[in-house]
Amino acid sequence: MSKVQFNLLPDSKLSFNREQHTKKLVYTVAIIASAVSIVAFLLMLGLVDGVQKKLMSDAATKVDKSSSQLQALKVDRIITVQSQLEALPALHQNKHITSRIFAYLPKVTPPNVSINKLDLDLTNNTMTISGTADSQKAVNTFVDVLKYATYTVGSQSSPAPAFQNVVESGFNLNVSSVGYTVNLQFDPKLFTNTAKDAQGKVITPTISVSNTTSSGALRDPSSTLFNSTQSAGNK
C-alpha cells in the first residue's frame, strides 16, 4: 500500500523558503566570486611586482656589465683619439711651410752679407735676422732689398710686398766687419700651404727683387749664406 503525503504548508510559506534558498545561493556565489577575484588580484599584483623588480634588476646588471666592458675598452681614449684624427685635416691646412725660408733668403741677401741667426715668429708674423757684413753700405743694401721685395703666387697673381716694417734695430762695428740686426714683418702667405694650382698641388710663392733697389748686388748670392749658427723657430 503506497504512502500518501500531504503538504500542509501554505503557498506563501513555500514561496518564502524558495526566496531564502535563492538568496543564500546568490550570496554564496557572490562571496566565492569575490574571493576568487581578490586572490587573482593579489596573485597578479605579486606577480607583476616581483617580475618587474626582477626585470629591473636584470637590466641594471646588464647595464653594469656593459659599462664595465666599455671601460675595459677605454672608450674615452678611443673617442679622444678619434677627435684628434678629425682635427688633423684642419691642423694640416693651417700649418706653415717654414722650410721655404731657405729658398727666400738667398734671393734677397747680398753676397757680402752673412746671416748668423734667424728667429721666425709665425704667431705675430715677424722675423729677426742677425749677422755680419763687410760694410754698413752692404747692410743698408740688404735692408732696402727687403723693403722692396715682392712675391707672386702662381701666374695669375699680382706682385705684393713680401716684407713690411723693415727696421735695422741694432748694429756694431768690428775691426773687419759690421754686425747688424734687422726686424721685419712678413706676409703670412709666404709660408701658407693653402694656395694650390688647378691640379691641387701646393704652390710656392715666388720672391722677386727689383734691380733698381739691389744695385746689382744680388746677381750672385753669397755661398757663405748661413755659414754660422742659425735658428728658425716658432715663438
C-alpha positions in Angstrom: 0.0 0.0 0.0 1.6 3.3 -1.1 2.1 6.2 1.3 0.3 9.4 0.6 2.0 12.7 1.7 0.2 15.9 2.2 1.9 19.3 2.1 0.2 21.3 4.7 2.5 24.4 4.3 0.7 27.3 2.8 1.8 28.6 -0.6 3.2 31.8 0.9 5.5 29.9 3.2 6.7 27.8 0.3 7.4 30.9 -1.8 9.3 32.5 1.1 11.5 29.4 1.6 12.3 29.4 -2.1 13.3 33.0 -2.0 15.6 32.4 1.0 17.2 29.5 -0.7 17.8 31.5 -3.8 19.2 34.4 -1.8 21.7 32.2 0.1 22.7 30.7 -3.2 23.3 34.1 -4.7 25.3 35.3 -1.6 27.4 32.2 -1.7 28.2 32.6 -5.4 29.0 36.3 -4.9 31.2 35.6 -2.0 33.1 32.8 -3.8 33.4 35.0 -6.9 34.7 37.9 -4.8 37.2 35.7 -3.0 38.4 34.3 -6.3 38.8 37.8 -7.7 40.7 39.0 -4.7 43.0 36.0 -4.8 43.6 36.5 -8.5 44.2 40.2 -8.0 46.7 39.5 -5.2 48.4 36.9 -7.4 48.7 39.3 -10.3 49.9 42.1 -8.1 52.6 39.9 -6.6 53.5 38.5 -10.0 53.8 41.9 -11.6 55.7 43.4 -8.7 58.0 40.5 -8.5 58.6 40.2 -12.2 59.1 43.9 -12.6 61.7 44.0 -9.9 63.4 41.0 -11.4 63.4 42.6 -14.9 64.8 45.9 -13.5 67.4 44.0 -11.5 68.5 42.1 -14.6 68.5 45.2 -16.7 70.7 47.0 -14.1 73.1 44.0 -14.0 73.3 44.1 -17.8 74.0 47.8 -17.8 76.7 47.5 -15.2 78.3 44.6 -17.2 78.2 46.6 -20.4 79.6 49.6 -18.7 82.5 47.6 -17.3 83.2 46.1 -20.8 83.2 49.6 -22.3 85.5 50.9 -19.7 87.8 48.0 -20.3 87.9 49.1 -24.0 89.0 52.6 -22.9 86.2 54.3 -24.9 87.2 57.7 -23.6 90.7 57.3 -25.1 89.2 56.0 -28.3 86.9 59.0 -28.6 89.8 61.3 -27.8 91.9 59.8 -30.5 89.1 59.9 -33.0 88.5 63.6 -32.2 92.2 64.3 -32.7 92.2 62.4 -36.0 89.2 64.5 -37.1 91.1 67.7 -36.2 94.2 66.7 -38.3 92.9 67.9 -41.7 92.3 71.4 -40.2 95.7 71.4 -38.5 97.4 70.4 -41.7 95.5 73.1 -43.6 96.7 75.7 -41.2 100.3 74.6 -40.8 103.2 76.7 -42.2 105.9 75.5 -44.5 108.8 77.2 -42.8 111.4 75.4 -45.0 110.7 77.9 -47.7 112.8 80.5 -45.8 115.9 78.7 -47.1 114.7 79.5 -50.7 113.6 83.0 -50.0 116.6 84.5 -48.2 119.3 83.7 -50.8 117.3 85.8 -53.2 117.3 88.9 -51.0 120.7 88.6 -49.3 123.7 90.4 -50.9 126.9 88.3 -51.4 128.8 90.3 -48.8 126.2 89.8 -46.1 126.1 86.8 -43.9 123.2 85.6 -41.7 124.2 84.1 -38.3 120.8 83.9 -36.6 117.2 83.8 -37.8 114.2 83.9 -35.5 110.8 83.3 -37.1 107.6 84.1 -35.2 104.7 82.5 -37.0 102.2 83.8 -34.5 102.9 87.5 -35.0 104.4 87.1 -38.5 107.7 88.7 -37.5 111.3 87.9 -38.3 114.6 88.9 -36.7 117.7 88.5 -38.8 121.2 88.9 -37.2 124.6 88.5 -38.9 127.6 90.4 -40.2 128.6 92.3 -43.4 131.8 93.8 -44.8 130.4 97.3 -44.5 127.4 99.4 -43.4 126.6 100.0 -47.0 126.0 96.3 -47.6 123.7 96.3 -44.6 121.8 99.2 -46.0 121.5 97.4 -49.3 120.2 94.4 -47.5 117.5 96.5 -45.7 116.5 98.2 -49.0 116.2 94.9 -50.8 113.9 93.5 -48.0 111.8 96.7 -48.2 111.1 96.5 -51.9 111.0 92.7 -52.3 107.7 91.4 -53.8 106.2 88.0 -54.2 103.6 86.3 -56.5 101.6 83.2 -56.1 101.1 81.4 -59.4 101.0 83.1 -62.8 97.7 85.0 -62.2 98.5 86.9 -59.0 99.8 90.5 -58.9 103.1 91.3 -57.0 102.6 92.1 -53.3 105.1 93.3 -50.7 106.9 90.3 -49.1 108.2 92.2 -46.1 107.0 95.3 -44.2 108.2 97.5 -41.4 111.8 96.5 -42.1 114.0 98.2 -39.5 117.7 97.9 -38.6 117.2 97.6 -34.9 120.9 97.1 -34.0 124.4 97.3 -35.3 128.0 97.2 -34.0 131.3 97.9 -35.6 134.2 95.4 -35.6 137.7 95.5 -36.9 136.9 93.9 -40.2 133.1 93.6 -40.3 129.8 95.2 -39.2 127.3 93.3 -37.1 123.6 94.0 -37.7 120.1 93.0 -36.5 117.1 93.6 -38.7 113.5 93.3 -37.6 110.6 92.9 -40.1 107.1 91.7 -40.7 106.5 89.1 -43.4 103.3 88.3 -45.3 101.9 85.0 -43.9 101.1 83.9 -47.4 104.8 83.3 -47.9 104.5 80.2 -45.7 100.9 79.1 -46.2 100.0 75.8 -47.8 96.5 76.7 -48.9 97.5 78.1 -52.3 97.1 75.4 -54.9 97.1 75.1 -58.7 94.5 73.6 -60.9 95.8 70.1 -60.2 95.5 70.6 -56.5 99.3 70.9 -55.8 100.6 73.4 -53.3 102.1 76.5 -55.0 105.2 78.1 -53.5 105.2 81.9 -53.7 108.0 83.4 -55.8 110.0 86.3 -54.4 111.2 88.9 -56.9 113.8 91.7 -56.3 114.0 94.9 -58.3 117.4 95.6 -59.9 117.0 99.3 -59.1 116.9 98.6 -55.3 119.7 96.0 -55.3 122.1 97.9 -57.5 123.3 94.6 -58.9 124.4 93.4 -55.5 122.2 90.3 -55.7 123.3 88.9 -59.1 125.5 86.3 -57.3 124.2 85.4 -53.8 127.0 84.6 -51.4 127.9 81.0 -50.9 128.7 81.9 -47.3 125.0 82.4 -46.5 124.0 80.6 -43.3 127.7 79.9 -42.6 127.2 80.4 -38.9 124.8 79.2 -36.2 121.2 79.8 -37.2 117.8 79.2 -35.8 114.3 79.3 -37.2 111.8 78.7 -34.6 108.2 79.4 -33.6 107.8 81.6 -30.6 
